[in-house]
Amino acid sequence: MPDTAASDAAARLATIRNSIARAAALAGRPADAVTLIAISKTIPADGIVPLLDAGQRVFGENRVQEAQAKWPDLRARYAGVALHLVGQLQSNKAADAVATFDAIHSVDRPSLVQALGKAIAASDRRPDCFLQVNIGDEPQKGGCAIAELPALLAEARTAGLPVVGLMAVPPSDTEPAPYFALLAKLARDHDLDQLSMGMSGDYETAAMLGATHVRIGTALFGVRPSAA
Ligand SMILES: *Cc1c(COP(=O)(O)O)cnc(C)c1O
């Protein structure tokens, strides 16, 4: 009997990978220029296994504790997993985040930069760091203001963070392309070559506009049970 959960996951993965490759090609970019991060927040291990079986190895979570609970077992069973943190991070969880994640996409303020700098110095781990920019200047969203980006970047470099790029979530219910283009320009202006942008609803646009990492949850796993 075929394992339908695994074949469904493999089919969704293949569809999304094709869409990413097509969008990247329109911009003259190779498919492997875009890393697909499967956002598995709120999804129990049982729901993640089919994707691992289908070959996916890069995953994202938005809570340190949830990742600490779910991933040690999965990592023991599947080699080569890379775990990305995409949610807001409290400074008092910086050491746990450094110990658990291979990349942190939500570095957005001086206090967190300092906490991560200390945590990295005290460990043998150097997770890739993305500075999160509040690209639509929305009061309720995480991310540093565009005007504060130069100072935050300088501070992060001084604190020893391996800053690789920028991350943003554009305002919902508007055309995301101008925001993706703006984030790409900010990255170019600061000599950063990685761009974490694009989610289930807009990853093709992001892949056309230079995303090196797209963060996809719903399109892979279905609608999450709660609004996480
Ligand atoms: C949940 C989340 C995603 C994935 O969103 P989907 O719309 O389900 O693809 C991407 N990025 C961040 C920062 C998230 O919190």
The ligand as an SDF file (V2000), in Angstrom:
LIG
                    3D

 15 15  0  0  0  0  0  0  0  0999 V2000
    4.7690   31.3930    9.6270 C   0  0  0  0  0  0  0  0  0  0  0  0
    5.8280   32.1520    8.9140 C   0  0  0  0  0  0  0  0  0  0  0  0
    6.1200   31.8610    7.5620 C   0  0  0  0  0  0  0  0  0  0  0  0
    5.3570   30.8480    6.7420 C   0  0  0  0  0  0  0  0  0  0  0  0
    4.1250   31.3980    6.3800 O   0  0  0  0  0  0  0  0  0  0  0  0
    3.1400   30.6540    5.3320 P   0  0  0  0  0  0  0  0  0  0  0  0
    2.2540   31.7570    4.8580 O   0  0  0  0  0  0  0  0  0  0  0  0
    2.4250   29.6040    6.0930 O   0  0  0  0  0  0  0  0  0  0  0  0
    3.9620   30.1080    4.2500 O   0  0  0  0  0  0  0  0  0  0  0  0
    7.1540   32.5700    6.9840 C   0  0  0  0  0  0  0  0  0  0  0  0
    7.8590   33.5040    7.6600 N   0  0  0  0  0  0  0  0  0  0  0  0
    7.6010   33.8060    8.9440 C   0  0  0  0  0  0  0  0  0  0  0  0
    8.4120   34.8300    9.6180 C   0  0  0  0  0  0  0  0  0  0  0  0
    6.5760   33.1390    9.6070 C   0  0  0  0  0  0  0  0  0  0  0  0
    6.3240   33.4540   10.8860 O   0  0  0  0  0  0  0  0  0  0  0  0
  1  2  1  0
  2  3  1  0
  2 14  2  0
  3  4  1  0
  3 10  2  0
  4  5  1  0
  5  6  1  0
  6  7  2  0
  6  8  1  0
  6  9  1  0
 10 11  1  0
 11 12  2  0
 12 13  1  0
 12 14  1  0
 14 15  1  0
M  END
$$$$
